[in-house]
């Protein structure tokens, strides 16, 4: 008899649990059916005030690792001092790459043969005076830089600009929601949630190998500096509004 009571009680608990689960599923389904989402984007434009630039040098093949390392260190020190003299602060100069590697030559007679070592060294610059970009490229190549990376322009503080773009995005999303509701006969309630999609944009400018040095260390061609235009950066914010449907 006791076993029968226990069995019936277990069935009762399972039945109640099943009812609760079904009720939760139906409630969640109804909640999802009573929601309407719409996306809007806002864009503002502003002139860039920061230029990021990669400057590096490749030592060329030297007989020993020490010779390659010493030559690279001397040239890079001269490059950094030149950059500082042109107004770039020490906090805006960062080593972004350094490699010392063996160099080999292959011949049918001897196979792979070690011929020396070479160094690749790079620094990243944050240039706040955009009028100095051309001069920095010119002066650093005179000091031995032979690898100039792509320039990209950014805005140092985008906070207020992003706030403006977000406000525009929300306005556009609301306008779209009202228009769709009017066209479809749907009645909208309150905004239940807001999602922001972060779309950051920078303006890249290709500028590579401004001056190349030959293997003997001489200058093969003098650089001709052109004025580099920073243009405007686009700050774009996309938001999704989720409305309650009455």
C-alpha positions in Angstrom: 0.0 0.0 0.0 2.8 2.4 0.9 4.5 1.7 -2.4 1.3 2.6 -4.2 1.0 5.9 -2.4 4.6 6.7 -3.2 4.1 5.9 -6.8 0.9 8.0 -7.1 2.7 10.9 -5.3 5.6 10.7 -7.8 3.2 10.8 -10.7 1.5 13.8 -9.2 4.8 15.7 -8.8 5.8 14.8 -12.4 2.4 16.0 -13.7 2.7 19.3 -11.8 6.3 19.8 -13.1 5.1 19.1 -16.7 2.4 21.7 -16.4 4.8 24.3 -15.1 7.3 23.6 -17.9 4.6 23.9 -20.6 3.3 27.1 -19.0 6.8 28.6 -19.0 7.3 27.6 -22.7 4.0 29.1 -23.7 4.6 32.3 -21.7 8.0 32.7 -23.4 6.5 32.0 -26.8 3.8 34.6 -26.2 6.4 37.1 -25.0 8.5 36.6 -28.2 5.3 36.9 -30.3 4.5 40.2 -28.6 7.8 41.8 -29.5 8.8 43.8 -32.5 12.4 44.9 -33.2 13.7 47.6 -35.6 17.3 48.8 -36.4 18.5 52.3 -37.1 22.0 53.8 -37.7 23.4 57.2 -37.1 26.6 58.6 -38.6 28.6 61.7 -37.8 31.8 63.0 -39.5 34.8 64.6 -37.9 38.3 65.5 -38.9 41.0 63.1 -37.6 43.4 64.4 -35.1 45.8 61.4 -34.7 47.9 59.6 -37.3 49.3 56.1 -36.6 52.4 55.2 -38.5 54.7 52.1 -38.6 58.4 52.8 -39.3 61.0 50.1 -39.5 64.3 49.0 -40.9 65.8 45.8 -42.4 69.5 45.6 -41.8 70.4 43.6 -44.8 72.5 40.4 -44.5 75.6 40.7 -42.2 78.3 38.1 -41.5 77.5 37.8 -37.8 74.4 38.2 -35.6 76.3 40.8 -33.5 77.1 42.9 -36.6 73.5 42.8 -37.8 72.2 43.6 -34.3 74.6 46.5 -33.7 73.9 48.1 -37.0 70.2 47.9 -36.5 70.4 49.3 -33.0 72.5 52.3 -34.1 70.1 53.2 -37.0 67.0 52.7 -34.9 68.4 54.9 -32.1 69.0 57.6 -34.7 65.5 57.2 -36.1 63.9 57.5 -32.6 66.0 60.6 -31.8 64.9 62.1 -35.1 61.3 61.4 -34.4 61.5 63.0 -31.0 63.2 66.1 -32.4 60.1 66.4 -34.7 57.8 66.6 -31.8 56.7 63.0 -31.2 56.6 62.3 -27.5 58.3 59.3 -25.9 54.9 57.9 -24.8 53.8 57.9 -28.4 56.7 55.7 -29.6 56.5 52.0 -29.1 58.6 49.0 -30.4 56.2 46.9 -32.4 58.5 44.3 -33.7 62.1 42.9 -33.5 63.5 39.8 -35.1 67.1 38.5 -35.6 67.2 35.6 -38.0 69.8 33.7 -40.1 69.8 34.0 -43.8 70.6 31.1 -46.1 71.5 30.5 -49.7 70.8 27.4 -51.7 73.0 25.9 -54.4 72.9 22.6 -56.1 76.5 22.0 -55.2 76.4 22.8 -51.5 72.7 22.7 -50.7 71.6 25.1 -47.9 74.4 27.3 -46.8 74.4 30.0 -44.0 75.4 33.3 -45.4 74.8 35.6 -42.5 72.1 37.3 -40.3 69.6 40.1 -40.6 67.5 42.1 -38.3 64.0 43.5 -38.8 62.9 46.2 -36.3 59.8 48.3 -36.2 58.3 51.1 -34.1 54.8 52.4 -34.0 54.2 56.1 -33.8 51.2 58.1 -32.7 51.5 61.5 -34.5 49.4 64.3 -33.0 50.7 67.1 -35.3 49.4 65.8 -38.7 51.4 68.5 -40.5 54.6 66.6 -39.5 53.8 63.3 -41.2 55.6 64.0 -44.5 58.6 65.4 -42.7 58.8 62.4 -40.3 58.7 60.0 -43.2 61.4 61.9 -45.0 63.8 62.4 -42.0 63.5 58.9 -40.8 64.3 57.4 -44.2 67.4 59.6 -44.3 68.4 57.9 -41.0 68.1 54.4 -42.4 64.4 53.5 -42.2 63.5 51.4 -45.2 60.1 50.0 -44.2 57.2 52.5 -43.9 53.9 50.9 -42.9 50.4 52.1 -43.7 49.1 55.4 -42.2 45.7 55.4 -40.5 43.9 58.3 -39.1 41.9 58.2 -35.9 40.1 60.5 -33.5 41.7 60.7 -30.0 38.4 61.1 -28.1 35.3 59.8 -29.9 33.0 59.9 -26.8 30.9 62.9 -27.6 30.8 62.0 -31.3 29.5 58.5 -30.6 26.9 60.0 -28.3 25.7 62.1 -31.2 25.7 59.2 -33.6 23.8 57.1 -31.1 21.1 59.7 -30.6 20.6 59.9 -34.4 20.4 56.1 -34.6 17.7 55.9 -32.0 15.7 58.7 -33.7 15.9 56.9 -37.0 15.0 53.5 -35.4 11.9 55.1 -33.8 10.9 56.8 -37.0 11.2 53.5 -38.8 9.2 51.7 -36.1 6.3 54.2 -36.3 6.2 54.0 -40.1 6.1 50.2 -40.2 3.4 50.2 -37.4 1.3 52.7 -39.4 1.7 50.8 -42.6 0.9 47.4 -41.1 -1.7 48.4 -38.6 0.4 47.2 -35.7 0.1 48.9 -32.3 3.4 49.5 -30.5 3.8 49.7 -26.8 6.9 50.6 -24.7 10.5 50.0 -25.8 11.5 46.9 -23.8 15.2 46.7 -24.7 18.0 48.5 -26.7 21.0 46.8 -28.3 24.0 48.7 -29.7 26.2 47.4 -32.5 29.7 48.9 -32.3 30.8 49.8 -35.9 34.1 51.7 -35.6 35.7 53.1 -38.7 39.2 54.4 -39.5 40.6 55.9 -42.7 43.6 54.0 -44.0 46.2 55.5 -46.3 48.6 53.2 -48.1 52.2 54.4 -47.9 54.9 51.8 -47.9 58.6 51.6 -48.6 59.1 55.3 -48.9 62.9 54.9 -49.5 64.6 51.6 -50.0 68.3 51.1 -49.1 70.4 48.8 -51.2 72.3 45.9 -49.7 75.5 47.8 -49.4 73.8 50.5 -47.3 73.6 53.2 -50.0 70.5 55.2 -51.0 69.0 53.8 -54.2 66.4 56.6 -54.7 65.5 59.8 -52.9 62.0 60.1 -51.6 59.6 62.8 -52.9 57.2 63.7 -50.0 53.7 64.4 -51.0 51.2 66.1 -48.8 49.1 63.4 -47.0 45.4 64.3 -46.5 43.8 63.0 -43.3 40.2 63.7 -44.6 37.3 63.0 -42.2 36.6 59.9 -40.1 33.1 58.3 -40.0 31.7 57.5 -36.6 28.8 55.2 -37.0 26.5 53.7 -34.4 23.8 51.1 -35.0 21.1 50.4 -32.5 18.2 47.9 -32.3 15.0 48.8 -30.4 12.7 46.1 -29.2 9.1 47.2 -28.8 6.2 45.6 -27.0 3.3 44.9 -29.4 -0.2 45.6 -28.0 
